[in-house]
Amino acid sequence: MNISAQKCTFAIILLDAVRNLKWNADRGEDVIASYPAGTAFVIPPHETIQFSWPLPVEYIYFPVSNRNKASHAGEESATGADAIPPKIIRFSSKQCLQVSQILWEELQSENSEDHFLQALHSVLTNVVIRNAVMAYDAGGVQPGLSPYACRQIEAYLLENFRGPVSVPDMAAMLGISAGHFATCFRESFGQTPHRYLLKLRLDEAERCLRETDMPISEIAARLNFSSQSHLTTALRKYRRLTPGKIRQAGACKSRY
């Protein structure tokens, strides 16, 4: 699939996650990567992008007009397509995905109304322009994970950190490769997924040691440490504490 923007900026927004999507811009080097739903490619005038889809994928492809069609006649949009940087921009946005899904559903409806479609197109255009400018200011693509992806991963880890958690599982949630996920995670959170997960487990271990009489071996097992010794070693290495000291400090606080 070739997309060539002649006199108008165009945008394509993925409605599904895509693994191993191959694309290139203006016959440059091929890029092969996986992208979550809500990923957008913005193609300014006189630029060309080519996609090779590994599987059928739903997406929305539309012009980014410099006139807000939902505004009053003759009134220019507050954000025009001339604000789009003069290069192909890629970013991921929860807002783009949400508006695109509504627009897609409306397009499939037999009772769709033109004025509503125009309003959705106007909203989506402004969201795309805003995100494209932000991505350009960040170097052409968003560094790390998108804010939406970060919230997804944080919520997933808070709910599941006590059990087995793997990088491939988290990457699959976002529709990207494990290697790309690990790199983006570190960019967004300033640490590796393993270190982030370990912090959650150690925080919970300290809480259990301070506030309960649960045996250390049981705490270790509940938090997916391989043994009591593994938990003790981790506490010493990363917190410079031992289970005994933590439990003793908790007992002292309870007396007062």
C-alpha positions in Angstrom: 0.0 0.0 0.0 1.4 3.3 -1.1 0.3 6.7 0.3 1.4 9.8 -1.4 0.3 13.1 0.0 0.2 15.7 -2.9 -1.4 19.0 -1.8 -2.8 18.0 1.5 -1.5 16.4 4.7 -2.9 12.9 5.3 -3.0 10.7 8.4 -3.4 7.0 8.9 -4.4 5.7 12.4 -4.3 2.0 13.3 -7.4 0.6 14.9 -5.7 -2.7 15.7 -2.3 -3.6 17.1 0.0 -4.8 14.3 3.0 -7.1 14.7 6.0 -6.9 12.3 4.6 -4.1 10.1 7.0 -3.1 7.4 7.1 0.4 6.1 9.4 3.0 4.5 9.3 6.6 3.8 10.2 8.1 0.4 12.0 4.8 -0.6 14.3 5.0 2.4 15.3 2.0 4.5 12.6 -0.5 5.5 11.4 -0.3 9.1 10.0 -3.5 10.6 8.3 -3.1 14.0 5.2 -3.8 16.0 2.8 -1.0 16.9 -0.2 -0.7 19.3 -3.7 0.3 18.3 -3.8 4.1 18.2 -0.5 4.5 16.4 -0.7 7.3 13.8 1.4 8.2 10.8 1.1 11.7 9.6 2.2 12.3 6.0 2.7 16.0 4.9 2.4 17.2 1.3 4.8 15.7 -1.3 5.9 12.9 1.0 5.3 9.2 0.3 5.0 6.2 2.7 4.7 2.5 1.8 3.2 -0.1 4.0 3.4 -3.9 3.8 0.7 -5.4 6.0 1.5 -8.8 7.5 -2.2 -9.4 8.1 -5.5 -7.6 7.3 -5.7 -4.6 9.7 -8.4 -2.0 10.3 -7.3 1.6 10.0 -8.6 5.0 9.2 -7.0 7.1 6.4 -8.1 10.7 6.1 -7.0 14.2 5.0 -5.8 16.6 7.7 -7.5 19.8 6.4 -6.3 23.3 7.3 -9.9 24.3 7.7 -12.1 23.1 10.6 -15.2 21.8 8.7 -17.2 21.8 11.9 -16.7 25.5 12.5 -18.8 28.2 11.1 -18.5 29.0 7.4 -15.5 31.1 6.7 -14.0 30.6 10.2 -10.5 29.2 10.2 -9.6 26.4 12.6 -7.5 27.4 15.5 -5.0 24.7 14.6 -4.2 24.3 10.9 -2.5 21.7 8.9 0.3 24.3 8.2 1.3 23.5 11.8 2.3 20.0 10.8 6.1 19.6 10.6 7.4 19.0 7.0 8.3 15.3 7.6 6.5 12.0 8.3 5.6 11.8 11.9 4.7 8.7 14.0 3.1 8.7 17.4 0.7 6.7 19.6 -2.3 8.3 21.2 -5.3 7.0 23.3 -7.3 10.0 22.2 -6.7 9.4 18.5 -7.7 5.8 19.0 -10.9 6.7 20.8 -12.1 9.3 18.3 -11.1 7.0 15.4 -13.1 4.2 16.8 -16.2 6.4 17.1 -15.6 7.7 13.5 -15.2 4.2 12.2 -18.4 3.0 13.8 -20.2 6.0 12.4 -18.9 5.3 8.9 -20.2 1.7 9.1 -23.6 2.8 10.3 -26.5 3.1 7.8 -27.8 6.0 9.7 -24.7 8.2 9.8 -25.2 11.9 9.6 -22.9 14.2 7.6 -22.7 16.9 10.3 -21.7 14.4 12.9 -19.0 12.9 10.6 -17.7 16.4 9.9 -17.6 17.1 13.7 -15.7 13.9 14.4 -13.3 14.6 11.5 -12.7 18.1 13.0 -11.9 16.7 16.4 -9.7 14.0 15.1 -7.8 16.5 12.9 -7.0 18.7 15.9 -5.9 15.8 18.1 -3.7 14.5 15.3 -2.1 17.9 14.7 -1.4 18.5 18.4 0.2 15.0 18.9 2.2 15.4 15.7 3.7 18.7 16.8 4.5 17.2 20.2 6.2 14.1 18.6 8.2 16.4 16.3 9.4 18.4 19.2 10.5 15.2 20.8 12.6 14.2 17.7 10.1 12.8 15.2 8.6 10.0 17.3 7.5 9.8 20.9 10.4 8.6 23.1 9.5 5.6 25.2 5.9 4.4 25.7 3.0 6.7 25.2 1.2 8.0 28.3 -1.7 5.7 27.7 0.7 2.6 27.4 2.4 3.7 30.6 -0.8 3.7 32.5 -1.8 0.3 31.0 1.5 -1.2 32.2 1.4 0.4 35.6 -2.1 -0.8 36.2 -1.2 -4.3 35.0 1.9 -4.5 37.3 0.1 -3.2 40.3 -2.5 -5.9 39.8 -0.2 -8.8 39.0 3.2 -8.1 40.6 2.7 -10.8 43.2 2.6 -13.5 40.5 4.7 -14.4 37.4 5.1 -11.4 35.1 7.2 -11.5 31.9 8.4 -8.9 29.4 6.8 -10.8 26.5 3.4 -10.8 28.2 3.6 -7.0 28.7 4.8 -6.4 25.2 2.0 -8.5 23.8 -0.5 -6.3 25.6 0.8 -3.3 23.6 1.3 -5.2 20.4 5.0 -4.6 20.2 8.1 -6.9 20.4 9.7 -7.8 23.7 12.9 -6.0 22.8 11.2 -2.8 21.7 9.1 -2.9 24.9 12.1 -3.2 27.1 13.8 -0.3 25.5 10.7 1.9 25.6 10.0 0.9 29.2 13.4 2.0 30.3 13.0 5.3 28.4 9.7 6.0 30.1 10.3 4.7 33.6 14.1 5.2 34.0 14.7 1.6 34.9 14.3 -1.9 33.5 11.0 -3.8 33.8 12.7 -6.3 36.2 13.9 -3.5 38.5 10.4 -1.8 38.5 8.8 -5.2 39.3 11.3 -5.9 42.0 10.6 -2.6 43.7 6.9 -3.4 43.9 7.6 -6.8 45.4 10.1 -5.4 47.9 7.7 -2.6 49.0 5.0 -5.2 49.6 7.5 -7.5 51.4 8.4 -4.6 53.8 4.7 -3.9 54.4 4.0 -7.5 55.2 7.1 -7.7 57.5 6.1 -4.6 59.4 2.3 -5.1 59.6 1.8 -8.9 59.9 3.2 -12.0 61.6 3.3 -13.9 58.3 6.4 -16.2 58.1 9.2 -14.8 55.9 9.1 -18.0 53.8 5.4 -17.4 53.1 5.9 -13.8 52.2 8.6 -14.8 49.7 6.4 -17.4 48.1 3.4 -15.0 47.8 5.6 -12.5 46.1 7.1 -15.0 43.6 10.6 -15.0 45.1 12.2 -18.4 44.5 13.0 -18.8 48.2 13.2 -17.0 51.6 16.9 -16.6 50.9 16.2 -14.9 47.6 14.0 -12.3 49.3 16.5 -11.8 52.1 19.3 -11.3 49.5 17.2 -8.8 47.5 16.4 -6.8 50.7 20.0 -6.6 51.7 21.2 -5.6 48.2 18.6 -3.0 47.3 17.3 -1.8 50.7 20.3 -2.5 52.9 17.8 -4.2 55.3 17.1 -7.6 56.6 13.7 -9.1 57.3 14.6 -9.2 61.0 15.3 -5.5 61.2 12.2 -4.6 59.3 10.0 -6.7 61.5 11.7 -5.3 64.6 11.1 -1.7 63.5 7.5 -2.5 62.8 7.1 -4.0 66.3 8.6 -0.9 67.9 6.2 1.4 66.0 3.2 -0.7 67.1 4.1 -0.2 70.8 3.7 3.6 70.4 
